[in-house]
Amino acid sequence: MTSTHILGFPRIGAQRELKFAQEAFWRGEADEAYLRGVAATLRACHWQLQRQAGVAFVAVGDFAYYDQMLGMSALLGALPRRFGFDPSKLALGEYYELARGNAAQPAMEMTKWFDTNYHYLVPELAPDTTFDGGVDWFFDEVDEALALGLNVKPVLIGPVTYLRLAKSYAAGFDRLALLPKLVERYARILDALKARGVQWVQLDEPVLCLELEREWLDALTAAYEALGACGVNVLLATYFETSAEHAARVAALPIRGVHIDLARAPAQLAAWCEALPETMVLSAGVVDGRNVWRADLRAIVRSLQPVSAALGERLWIAPSCSLQHVPVSLSGERKLDGELKSWLAFATEKLEEIGTIALALDDPRAAEPALAEADAALASRRTSGAVVNALVQKRVAAVTDAMASRKRPFEQRSRLQREALKLPVLPTTTIGSFPQTPAIRHARAAYKRGELKALDYLERMRAEIELAIRRQEALDLDVLVHGEAERNDMVEYFGEQLWGYAFTENGWVQSYGSRCVKPPIIYGDVYRPEPMTVETAKYAQSLTRRPVKGMLTGPVTMLQWSFVRDDQPRAATALQLALAVRDEVVDLEKAGIRIVQIDEPAFREGLPLRESDWPAYLEWAARAFRISSAAVSDETQIHTHMCYSEFNDILPAIAAMDADVITIETSRSAMELLDGFGAFAYPNEIGPGVYDIHSPRVPSVDAIERLLERACEVIPLERLWVNPDCGLKTRDWPETEAALSNMVRAAKRLRSRVAVPA
């Protein structure tokens, strides 16, 4: 019989139960026992879903209260020393302080998990890190599952991936020096699992899909040769790209199986089938764990039949990666168009898909009804008139290279903009959003339910906009924003006003911690039928003499943070989005808005994992941004925002976007990210974030001033802006005003004692 398994399941719950329990705990409204109870209930529910779907090996240990990498650090006993916590006695409240910061320490650095919109907390290692101690939460979860009689497969981040993604702030220290101690700790973990009767353990090594240096490949060999003596069957999991060039090396390791991502890289199958010895399992990740489209089950079965004949029971069927990147279930979607819904599969439905594939390989006749149903859905999608729009296709065909260029170079534009805007040196601003208070959320919900009339809703939103403007004026910020009270999400809000998008009621996906997003679904050609933000921006600007930024989400982020159609190249969809944003930028300028911010926080996220594939992506992504922004006059200032990514390796492409001002996240890394911009001599203006908005911690004036002084060492003063790391949507007003007040005071103090260029 062909076995099935998954690499992980969404942990937040179908109704975001974990999010709400966490936030209640943070507010002091619920105790630790309550939060742990909610978590245990969710785990049991998700295990039961896997059992009901006939999954042979239930994933355990894929749960995390905040982040799986932070959970791994807690298990390994590798906590940042600066917090002073005892790794073996870590309380749940302390665990959250690592993720969110406290009064004494900023939170751990956060960045994107490979090319996804999930954020992980970067482990902080030191030369004397010992990996002793650590919490027992992982083993508690394994024991829970075993007590339910489940055939478990514990899931852990592999040692090489953990070490590769970690950081050390010790100058000149090579993290690989810690590998022997780290592997010893992993060996003890595997021994403890063996003692519990566990037969299989999944160790995730997605770094094998990167272009690794020889020393890291040698580290992989050394690590798994040592772990091979532990007596537990290890399934080494790779995903997000091909790992075929390492097939011979991995096949020689003392492990019992390997997982490969055949949704992202189907061509690697032959190499792995040729390399694997007769004792090794091949886990085929054939159902896309990153997107929501129903799989072509019959085509997958045909591709696997020769492999099944050759490998027999050594072939396992799985999704391509953890299902944490898709929503939990379609069952709660009551408003989706019926035809569109038939094209989709969320995590629960993907469990059924892998079961159908395994059944079709073992008993084709029994699987035929499910295969026929999938065929019908695919045929419906291919022939639907809702997918292709002739108007959009005609406009895309008319795009020229001239549409991707501003009239003058930046040096000339910047002089015109300084004359028009008359801003001080070190101008202060925010990234866009202000706190989404309960009153705002309740008004939006009432409007969606039809309990609040459109005019009444408009008046409430305008009152919130005026409140945001007045508070910014009182803080003496130089460039204001309207606060985005009317926006539910920076992608969903715009997608709701564009053709070609669909929206779910409960399609939530975790972005980080308790932050969940509901990615819209791009199912057809994208077009802007009418202005989306112009009236709101005009109203905000009418309230003040200070410049108010128009706030838009850029085409690459609209693409990356949506579930994107897979029937045309992503570059083609990005171009359609760029044209829609371009229309909005032009209309904002016509309405008197002189600064337009086009946010692209996902620009780096879209970068392929293989450096050899970067040029093609960077060319079309930067071009899409320029097409969206280049139609305005030179006096109109274009901003963009990027956050929580490593930018230094793509700085030429960021410069090629030709935004007048870029704002970036830098506070968690103490301006480390800014060094690359300085070394590259980034030519345009830049606003390095001076405080972390994901933490409730309010930074002092002195702390912000020190960061600004550090920034001045890297970027010329006349090209620096002062701003937080990101939007303030998730914060409350008291801490927001306190932090912004300190930010403005720090900027003024620095202005008063530095030489201002003529």
N, C-alpha and C positions, 0 to 999 in steps of 0.2 A: 504493500500500500504506500502511496505517495504521501509524505508527511507535510503538514503546513505549520507555519509559525509567523509571528510578527516580531519586528525589532523594537516596538514600543507603541503605546496607545496614548491618546490625549489625556492629560491628567487633570484638566481644569473642570471637567464635568459638563454635561450637555447644557445645563443652565448656569454655568460658571459658579458652581457651588464652592469650589476651592477659593476663587477670587473673593467672594463675599465673606467667607469664614476667615480668611487671612486679614482682610481689612477690618473686620470686627475685632479681631485679636489685636491688631495694631492700635486701634482706637481705645482699647481697654474695655470694650463692650462684651468680649467673650474671653474665656480663659483658655489655657493651653489644652486642657482635656477636651473642650468642645472642638477646637481646631483639629486635634488629632483624631477625634471621633468622625468628623466630616471626611477627613482624609482616608480613614480606614473604610468607611462606607463606599467612597468612590472607588477605591482599589478593588474591593469585593465586587462591585457592580461591573467594573471593566473586565475583571477576570471571568465573571459569569458570562459576559458577552462573548468572550473568546471561547469559553467552554461550549456554549450553545451553538457557535458556528463550527464546532468540530475541530478547532485548532489543536494540533497535537501537543505543542509546547507553549504554555502560557507564559507571557513575558512578565517578570517580576523584577522590581528594582528600577523600573523605568519611571516610577513616580518621583517627584521632587516637590518640596514645599515652595521653593523659589526657582531653583535652577539645578540641572543635573551635574554641572561642573562644580558648583558650590557644594552640592551633596557629596561629590567625589572627594573634594578637599576635606570635608568634615569626616568622611569615612577613613581617609588616609591619615588624618591627624595633621594635615598640612595647612594650618590656618595662618593668616598674616600676623606676624609677631606684634605689629604695632597696636593691635587691639588688646593684647594681654589676656586672651581667653585660654582656658585650659582645654585642649582638644578632646580629652577623654571625658570631660564633664560639660560639654557645650550644651547650654540651654537653648530652647527654640527661640526665645527672645534675642539671645546673643547671635544666633544664626542669622536672624533678620537684620541685626545691626551690621553684620558683615556685608549684607546686600544693600542696605539702605543708609548706612552711616549712622553716627551718633554725634553727640555734642563735641566729642574730643577728636573723632577721626572721620575723614571722608569715606564713603563706601568704596568697596573694591572696584577696580576698573571693569567696565562692561563693554563688550563688542559683539559683532555679529558672528553667529555660528555658521562658518563657511559662507555659502552664498544664499542663506535664508534670511528671513526677517525675524528670526529668533535671536535673542541676545543672551550670551552667557557671561558669567563672572570670571574674570581672568585670575587663575591661581597666582599667588605671590610666593615665590620660593627664595630661599637664601642658601648660602653655602653650607650652613649648619642645619638645614632642614633634615629631620630624621625619619619622618613618616611613622612615628610611634604614636600609640594611643589612637584616638578617633572614636566617633560615636558608633552605636550599635543599631541605628535606625534601619539600615539596609537589611541586617539579619533579622530584625523584628518583622519586616515585611515578608521576607522569605518564609519565616516561621508561620506567619498568618496564612500564606498561600498553601503551605504544606498541610496545615491543620484542616484546610478545606478539601484535602484529597486531590489537589491539582498536580499535574505533571509539569513542574516548573522549569523555566529556563531563565535564571537570573541574568540581568543585563548590567554591564559596567562599561564605563569609558576605559579604553585600553591604555596601558602604561605609556606607550610612545605618543599617542595622541594627547594624553594628559600633559606630558612633559613638553611636547612641541607647542601647545597652546598656552602654556604657563609663561610667566615673566619672572625675571630676577632683576632687582635694582642694584645688585652688587656689580660694580664696574669690572668688566673683563671676565665675569664668571660664566662658565659653560654649564648650562643646565644638564647636559648629558652626564656630567660628573655625578649627578644624583641618581642615575639609573640603577646601579646595583642596590642601593637602599630602597628605592621605589619598588623594584621587582621583588625584594624580600617581603615587603608589605603585601603586595599582590599575592604572593605565594601563601602567606598566612590567611588571606581572605579565601583563596581557593581551598585551602585545607579545611577551613571552617565550613565551607559549603559541602565538601566531600563528607565531612563528619555528619552532616544532616541528611545524607543520602542523595544529594543533588548529583545528577549525571552529566548535564550539559550546562555550560556557562557561555554567554555571548560577550565577547570583548570587542567593543567598537573601535576600529582604527581607520576612520575616514581620512586621516592624513596620508594614507597610502594612495589616495587619489590625487595628491599634489605631486609636484615635481621635486621629490626629496633629494637632498644631498646624500652622498655615500655614507657619511657618518651616521645619519639617521636610519638609513636602511640597515647598516650593521647593528645599530642599537635594536632594531626590530628583531633581527636574528638572535642577538644575545638575550633579549628579554624573553622570547618565547621558547628558546632552548632551555632556559632556566625554569619556566613555568610548566614545561612539558612533563616534569617529574611529579606534578601535584596530583595526578590520578583523576582529574576531572576532564571530561571531553570539552575542549575549547572550540567554539565557533568564532572565528575571526571575521568580523563584519566590516566591509567597506561599502561606501555609498557616496552618491552625488556626482560620481564620474567613473571613468574606467580605471582599473588598477591592473590591467592585463600585463603590463611590462614587468610586474612583480610576481607573476604567477609561478615561475619556477622557484623563486626564493621562498614564497609562502608555502608551496607544495612540499618543500624540504623540511618545513618546521614540524615539530612534534605536536601538532594540533589535529583535530578530527574533522574540521569542516571550515568552509569559507563561504561568506555571503557576498554576492556581487550585485550591483545596481544595473539591471538590464533595461530599466525604463529610460535612464539617462544615457546609457552606453551599451546598446544591444550588441554591438560588434565584438565585444570582448568575450562573448560566450565561447567561441571556438578555442581561443587561447587557453581558457581555463579548463575546458573539457580535455584538451590535449595534455595539460600539465599535471592535473590532479592524479595522485596515486589511487589505487583501487580501495584503499582504506578510508578515503576522505569523502565527506559529504559536500555536495554543492548546493547551496541555498540560492535559488534563482529569484531575484527581486524583480518580478515581472509586472506587478501592479503599481502604478505610480503613486508613491506616498507623498508627493508634493503638489498634486493638482487634483481637481474634483471631477474630472471627466470620467465617464464610464469606460472601462477597458474594452478593447476589442478581444474578447475572450477566445473566439474561435481562431483568430490569427496567432494568439499567444500559444494556444494548445498545439497548433500545427508546428510552430517553431520549436516547441519542447518535445515533441514526440520522438525524434531521433535521440535526444538526450535521455529521455525517460527509458527508451529501449536499452541504451548503453549503461546507464547508471542504476536503474531499478530503484530500490528503496533509498539509495544514496542521493536521490534528487529530492530536495525540499522546495516547497513553493511559498513565497513570501511577498510582501510589498517591497518596493525598492529601498525604503528607509523607514524610520519610525513614522507612525501615523500622527504624531503630535503636530504635524504641519497642516493637517486638514481638520475640519469640524468633526464633531462626534457622530452625528446621525442626521439623516434626512427626515426621520419620522416626525420631527417637530416643525417641519416646513409646510405650513398650511396655505400660504399665499403665493408660493412660486407657481408660475405657469406650468400646467401639467405636462406639456410637451417638453419644456426645458428641464423640468425635474426628472423626466425619464432619461435624460442624457447624463445625469450626475451620479456620483458615488462618494459618500463621505466615509469616515473611518469604519463605522459599523457595516456599511455596505461593502467596503473593501474586504472585510473578513469573509463575507459571502462569496466575493469574487475569487479569492484564493482557494476557497473550498470547492468552487465549481471547476476551476482549472485542475486541481488535483483529482477530482472525481472524473473529469473528462479524460484524463490520462489513464486512469484505472478502469473506468467503465463508461465508454463514450455514450452508450445508449441511455444510461441513467442521467447523464448530464445534458442531453439534447434539449429538453424544455428550457433550461436556464440559458443555454447557448443561443437558442432561437430568440429568446426575449432580448438578449444583448444585441443580437443582429438587428432586430427591429428598431431598437433605440438608436443604433449607429446610423441606420438608413434614414431615420427621421431627421437626425441632425444634418446629414449630408444634403438632404433635399429641401430643408426648411427655407422659406422665403424670408425669414427674420434674420438670417445670417449675413447675407451680402446686400449692400446698399449701393446702387448705381451712382448716386450723387457723391458719395464718399470716394468711390473708386475713380471717378472723373477728376475730383479735386487732387487726389494723391498723384495722379498721372501728370498733373500740371506743375508740380513742385520743381523749382529750379535751385541751383546752387546759390544764386544771388539772394534767395530768401533766407539764407543761413548766415548772413553777415550784417553787422552794424555799418552805418555810413562812415564813421570815423574810427580810428584806433582809440584804445582806452586813454592814452595820455591826453589826447585832445578832448575826449568826452568828459574826463574827470574835471578839467578846468571849467567847462561849460556847466557841469553839475554843481561844482562848488559855488559858482556865481549865482546859479538859480536857487539853490537850497540854503545857502548862507549858514552852514552848520559850523559849530566850534570844532577845534581839534579834539580828538577822542570822542566823537559823538556817541551818545548813549541811546540804546533802543532795546527792544525785546524781540524774541523770535516770532511771536504771532499770537498765540492763545493765552488767555487769562483763565483763572479758576472757573471750572464748570460747577457752579454751586448747585445744591439740591433744588433751589428754585428754578434754575435754568433747565435742569434735567426733567423736573416735573412738568414744566410748561411744554417742553418738547414732546414728552410722552402724551400729555393731554391733547396736544394738537394732532399727533399721529392717530390717536384714538377717536378723533372727531369731537372731543369734548370742549375744544377751544377753537373759536372761529379764527380764520386767517388774519383778519384785521387785528383782533385782540392779541394774537401771537406776535404779529409784527410789532405792535406797540410795546409788548413786553421785551422783545429782543432789542428794540431801539432804546428802551430804558437801560438795559444792561450795557449797550454800547456807550451810551452817554456816561454811565457810571465808570466804565473802563477809561474813557477819555479824561474825565475829571481827575481820576486817581493818578493817571500818568502825568497830567499837568502838575498836580500837587507834588509828585515825586521829582518833577523838573527833568523828565526824560526829553531828549531832543527830537527823536523820531518816534511817532506813536503808531499804535495798531488799534484796530477796532475791537479786538479781544476774542472774536470767533464764537460768540455766545450761541449763534444759530447753527453751529456746525457740530455734528455728531462725531465725525472722524475726518481726517484730512484727505482721505481718498474716497470714502463712502459719500461724503457730502457732494463732491463734484460728480462722482459716478451717477448719483441719483438724477442729475440734470443732463446727462448725456445719453444719446442713443447708443445701443449696443451693449448696455450694462444691465445686469440683473442683481437682485439683492435678496438676502436671506433674512429670516427672523432670528435664527439662533445659530448661524454659521460662525461661531466664535473660535478663534485660534489664539493661543498664548504668544505674546510678543516678548514679555519678560515679567517675572514676578507675578503680580496680580493684574498686570496690564494685558488686556485681551483686545483683539481687533476682529472685525467682521469683514473680511476681504470681499469686495464685490466680485461678480463673475462677468468677465468680458466674453460674451458669446457671439457677437457680431461686429460689423463695421461700426466705428465710433464717430459720432458727429455731435457738435454743439448746436442745438436748435435755437437757442436764445441766450442772452447774457446771464451769467450765474451770480456774480458778486458786485456788479457795478452800482446798483442802487444802494446797497449796504455801504460800500466804500464812499460813495458820494455823501451819504448821510453823516458818516463818521468825520469826513473832512470838513463838512459844514459846521461842525461843533468846535473847531479849533483853528488857530492860525499856524500851528506847527504842522509839518508834513505828516501825513498818515500813509502808511504803506498799504498798497493793495496786496492781498495775500492769496496766493494760488499754490496748488500742488503741481509739480512738474511732470512731464510726460513719462520719464523713466521711472519715477516713483509710482505714478498711477499704474504703470505696467507691473512693476515688481511687487506691489502690495495688493494686487488683484489676482484672482485665479484667471489665468489668461487662456484664451482659445488656443488650441494646439493644431489647428488646421491651416495656419499660415505662419511664416517666420515672425518671431517676436519683433524684429526690426520694422516690419510692415505695420504692426499694431502700434508701435511706438510713434511712427510717423503720423498715423491718424490722430493719436492723442496730442501730438505736438501742434497739429493744425488747429485742434479745438482750443488748446491753451493760447495759441497765437491770437485767435479771434478775441479772446477775453482780455488779453493784454492790450490790444489795440483799443478796445472799448473803454478800458480803464483810463488809458491816457486821454482819450477824447473827453472823458468825464472830469478831467482836471487832476487826476492822480499822478504825481510826479515821481513816486518811488513804487516799484512793483517787485515784490519778492516771489520768486518761483522756487519753491522748496524742492530739493532733490536729495533727501536723506538716504535714499536707496541707490544712489548712483554707483557707489563702490560695491554694494551688495550684489548687483547684477553682473559683476566681473566674473568671467569663467574661472574655474579653479586652475586650469592649465595656462601658464603664461603664454604659450604659443597661440592660444585662442584669444588673447586679450585685444590685439590690434583691431580685429573686425568689430568686436563689441564696442570698444571705446570710440571708434569712428562713428558708428551709427547712433550711439547714445549721446555723444557730445553734439552731433549734428541735430538730433531731435531737440535738444535744449536750445540750441541757437535758433532753430526755426521757430520755436515757441516764443523767443524773446527779442528777435532782431528787427521786428517791424516798427519799433517806436523811434522817436527822435533821439538825437544824442543827448539832449538835456534831461531826458527821462532816465532815472537810475534803476538798473536791474540788479536786484539782490538774489542770492540763492543761499540755501542752508543745507548743511550736511552734518550728520551726527553719528557717533559711535562706530567708526570704521578706521582702518589703517589706510591713510590716503597717500603716504609718501611714495609708494611705488606707481601711482598713476597721476602724479602732479602735472605732467605735460597735458594729459587729457583734461584735467580740471581747468588748467589755464586755457585750453582750447574752447571751453564753454564760453569764455569771454564775458562772464558776469562782472559787473562793475564792483560788487561787494560780495564776498562769500563769508558766511558765519559757520563756525565749526565747533564741535565739542572738544574741549581741551582740559577742563578742570580736573577730571579724575586722574589724568596722566600728568598733572602739574605742568601743563604747557609742552609736554614731550612731543605731541603731535605737531606742534608749531615749528619745531626744529627743521623738519623737512621742507616746509614752505620757505623758511629763511635760506636754507642751503640751495634750494632750487631757484631762489630769487623770484618768488611768485610775483607777477607784475602788477596785479590789481589790488584793490583794498580788501582788508580781511578783519573779521571780528572773532577773535578766539574767545570761546566761552569762559567766563570768569567764575561761574559757580554752577554746581551740579543741581539741576532741578529735580532729579529723580530721588533726591534725599530730602527729608524734612529739615535737615541741618541748615541753619542760617549762618552764612559766612560773615566774618567780621570785616570791617573796613580795611584793617591792616592786611588781612589775608588776601583780599581782592587786590589791594594796591601792590602787594608783592607779586601777584600773578601778572598784573599789568606791567610792572617793571621788568619782569622776565620777558614779557612779550616785546617790550621796547628794545630789548637786546637783539631781537631776531628780525623784527619788522620795523621799517621806518615809521616814526610817530605819525606822520601826516597820512599814512595809509591804514592806521589802526582804528577799529570801532570797539565799543564796549557793550557787551551783551551777555545774557545767561547762555548756558549750554544749549537749551532747547526750549520748547514751548512750556507754558506754565499751567496747562489745562488740569493737571492732576494735583496741583497744590491748592492750599486754601489762601484766602486773602491776607490774613495777618502775617503769615510767614512770607508770602509773596511781597507784600509791601515792605516788610523789614529787610528782606534780602535786596530788593531793588533800591531801597533807600541807601543801604550800605554801598551798593554798586555805584550809584550816582555820586555819593560823597567821595569814594575812592577815585573816580575819574576826575572830579573837580580838584582834589588834592594834588593829583599828579599834574593836571593842567597848570596849576598855580606855580609849580616849581621846575617845569621843563621849558626848554627853549622851543618856542613855536616857530616852525619854518615860515618864511615870508611867502 
